[in-house]
């Protein structure tokens, strides 16, 4: 049972990452089409989530390894 639950957890995380990435890319395409500045996409909801995950995930991993 534990192997099955681990696989299901991995699939859920990968699916969420794929959805977030697709959402971010659609915002990026829209920003480019509207001739917005390069940083405009990072001020949207998916951009903020991408930046937060890129900053907080390594900090969380470091914290829990050194706990």
VOGU-3710 file (C-alpha; in Angstrom, 3 decimals, decimal comma):
1> xxxxxxxxxx> 0,000/0,000/0,000  2,768/2,459/0,746  4,221/2,182/-2,754  0,822/2,909/-4,257  0,296/5,969/-2,056  3,757/7,292/-2,900  3,069/6,903/-6,614  -0,283/8,663/-6,245  1,382/11,526/-4,358  4,005/11,893/-7,097
11> xxxxxxxxxx> 1,336/11,910/-9,802  -0,649/14,587/-7,947  2,418/16,808/-7,554  3,403/16,401/-11,210  -0,146/17,157/-12,346  -0,263/20,307/-10,212  3,114/21,423/-11,574  1,936/20,812/-15,138  -1,241/22,819/-14,569  0,671/25,701/-12,996
21> xxxxxxxxxx> 3,236/25,673/-15,789  0,558/25,694/-18,457  -1,254/28,551/-16,717  2,017/30,515/-16,460  2,827/29,963/-20,146  -0,626/31,118/-21,217  -0,143/34,302/-19,178  3,305/34,743/-20,750  1,914/34,420/-24,263  -0,848/36,912/-23,464
31> xxxxxxxxxx> 1,649/39,394/-22,028  3,883/39,114/-25,103  0,909/39,518/-27,411  -0,138/42,694/-25,585  3,450/44,059/-25,631  3,709/44,210/-21,849  7,107/44,400/-20,125  8,975/41,162/-19,438  8,209/41,271/-15,702  4,439/41,722/-16,105
41> xxxxxxxxxx> 3,835/37,980/-16,169  5,475/37,602/-12,742  2,887/39,946/-11,238  0,023/37,605/-12,125  -1,290/34,805/-9,913  0,629/31,976/-11,636  3,777/34,103/-11,729  3,640/34,745/-8,011  3,084/31,032/-7,352  6,062/30,108/-9,552
51> xxxxxxxxxx> 8,342/32,609/-7,816  7,190/31,532/-4,355  7,744/27,879/-5,149  11,189/28,609/-6,576  12,180/30,544/-3,458  10,382/28,678/-0,673  10,923/25,091/-1,816  14,744/25,090/-1,425  14,425/26,887/1,919  11,887/24,324/3,157
61> xxxxxxx> 14,075/21,425/2,039  17,105/22,913/3,766  15,102/23,593/6,931  13,691/20,077/7,219  17,064/18,454/6,506  18,773/20,462/9,257  16,048/20,061/11,831
//
